[in-house]
Amino acid sequence: MAAVEVRDGFKYYGRSANPKIILNFLNMNVPKGSIYGLLGASGCGKTTLLSCIVGKKQLNNGEVTVLGKKPGAPGSGVPGPRIGYMPQEIALVEEMTVKETIYYFGRIYGMSDDKIREKYKLLRDLLQLPPAQQLVKKCSGGQQRRVSFASAMIHDPELLILDEPTVGLDPILREKIWDFLVESTRNSKMAVIITTHYIEEAKKANIIGLMRNGILLAEDTPERIMNKFESNSIEEAFLILSQKQGDDIITSNPADFKKHPIIPALPGDVIPSIEFENRNTNIEKNPINYNCNDDDFDNRKRVFFTTRGRIKALMTKNFVQLFRQPSGIIFMLMFPLIQLSCFYLAIGKTPTNLRIGIVNEEVDDIHNCFNSSMKTVTAYNETCEFNKVSCRYIKELGDGTAHRIYFKTKEDAFDAARRTDVIGFLHFSHNFSESLQERLNDGRFASNAAFEYGQLNVRLDQTDQQISYFLERRLREAFENFLANLLEDCGIPRGIAGSPVHIMKPIFGTLDSQFQQYVAPGVVMTMVFFLATLMTAAVFISERTDGVWDRTLVAGVSANEMLWAHLLSQFIIMAFQSFEVIMYIGLVFNVTNHGNPATLIGLLTMTAFCGMLFGLLISVYCSSHTMANFVATGAFYPMIILCGLLWPLEGMPKLLQHIVMFFPFTIPTISARNILEKGWSIMDFQVYNGFIVMAMWIVIFFTACVIGLKRGS
Ligand SMILES: Nc1ncnc2c1ncn2[C@@H]1O[C@H](COP(=O)(O)OP(=O)(O)OP(=O)(O)O)[C@@H](O)[C@H]1O
């Protein structure tokens, strides 16, 4: 039985209507115990062929058999521990040390820690691995390649697949690696498929396959190939072969291939497997092999649908990846605190340092207003006399909300407001006091002029709605107080000045409830959601683009196992982050939580978890960081705007109100507000409905992720 057999392998990329053919009814035979050198120009399809052999990709037509079984078939061990795969890219976790990397792969393959240690020592000396504690990202290209090679070899696979392992290595080390492979295959049934650009080094292979345009032009021992073409080098033989069979076999239409099948590896050139299988396979002789039974492999013990070793390996990788990057720690633990500080310091406070213009025609010099000896009210039996009461209002107003700037005329104040030197201006007419007095004394008999001149005229720049709102509120409050004091001085009850609308003690909250309190639950929830989204999308996309994901899949770990490991490790971080957030706003910003902190932390953790799944979903469907960022940023604003965080939902069109109720933040934000402000428990419908909505979104995102991952794998 051959280690690898490919029969009529056909593979294309793109749509079937316009295919880019990569493998062209290719035949290949890799005997056990042999080194198979797969040679061919860049882009001829070597990596694609290897991907089909390790089960990463599927052929469109034809058959692959690896170690007697179809890759991916149940119990085939491929992808899995029967093969060792070193991809072309480094495909290692950069934040891991050299030793951690070796242990990562060893544990995934189910080796016990003792066995990994033993094997690691061997490989370290043989491959001159960098120091154990050196981070992979601090290793040179050649060093990283050696670590990658050692990771593929750690478990003594039956089939070792090396995609250009010697690129960037010095000639001595290349020689060493080849010697090592020759030695390993001589004493075992291990088969090695190796691709290389250094054609001449392939002389050491037992068989070489010369690949061009998706087919094997020849497959034979190096000597026989050179003899056949009467050449002194493999390179020369390859050149002759390419010229001989060259361009006339190249076509881009798959139908043509079926009509005129390509000449596969030269008939009769296939080396009988038996030739290699009959070799000395006394495994004991090979120092790197060891007999082991399953009991030695505590890392193979099953835990649910995975193994102990895989949990250990994947969880360690995830935490190392996060905590070895300063940006990861800052992002997960410091960003929430920084963002919350910004929010609590900047949002919801009463604006100060505004400038308001004042034109008081009642006085020639504004300083007279502040003359303490000035008498403004003289009360008689039935009536009251006012004198320059506008000054009392100006004093009542103070400089708290807005700084007072005095102008002589309305025109001056208007110009200043147009120049935005002031936010607006107040105007008291020259007979303000007399008019007010007439309104008060004559009541229903007062003249229209008394109403006109006895009012405080205000012109404001309304373009900043919040500022003008605060200013208006302050002006009205100050006027109510001013009037009440005036009436009191006249011997009239103060209550007449006030509005008959009495706002009593609130049912929930306080009379001076702030905007900040209203938006805080939504802000905290969206913040933890999107931090989790961005972080997860970044981690997953990096893992896929740097090849770690694929390499781990080829090592036999399923996408589901990787998914769960990520979910578990990030859940721990999210729970901690939620706890940190609640503590921080309570301790630093004195936010009173009237409800149960555990309920709030629970809801926040679910929100972060949901955000993480959203990030995962983005990473499944977006192939690059840029695309993922576009999607995350694109989703951010609609979600925030539509969840009632910035403006009450009641202000939206009715239909939209119903739709946004199903959005991930709308009901959960209300639930969080109900816990925080009203102190309601999880037993209350308007609290647990938030948990239900969040759980629903978790299920939706998770299902979409699993479907996407299944499709992609
Ligand atoms: N996912 C893909 N979609 C479309 N085309 C692809 C894909 N992957 C590879 N190709 C194309 O398939 C061809 C063969 O690629 P492959 O990586 O198998 O070649 P190779 O022989 O390994 O090259 P090299 O030695 O440079 O690594 C190339 O033209 C490549 O651009």
The ligand as an ORCA input file, in Angstrom:
! r2SCAN-3c Opt
* xyz 0 1
  N      -7.696     29.964     -3.405
  C      -7.281     30.211     -4.637
  N      -8.095     30.772     -5.554
  C      -7.692     30.994     -6.807
  N      -6.459     30.692     -7.273
  C      -5.601     30.117     -6.413
  C      -5.959     29.842     -5.061
  N      -4.891     29.283     -4.447
  C      -3.918     29.215     -5.374
  N      -4.345     29.706     -6.556
  C      -3.605     29.754     -7.813
  O      -3.313     28.432     -8.168
  C      -2.061     28.351     -8.799
  C      -1.246     27.277     -8.100
  O      -0.975     27.712     -6.807
  P      -0.098     26.844     -5.808
  O       0.062     27.629     -4.553
  O      -0.693     25.501     -5.687
  O       1.280     26.777     -6.609
  P       2.712     26.302     -6.139
  O       3.223     25.401     -7.171
  O       2.669     25.787     -4.752
  O       3.517     27.656     -6.189
  P       4.732     28.136     -5.243
  O       5.852     27.225     -5.473
  O       5.006     29.526     -5.687
  O       4.207     28.068     -3.861
  C      -1.426     29.711     -8.712
  O      -1.604     30.333     -9.968
  C      -2.256     30.422     -7.671
  O      -2.337     31.794     -7.964
*
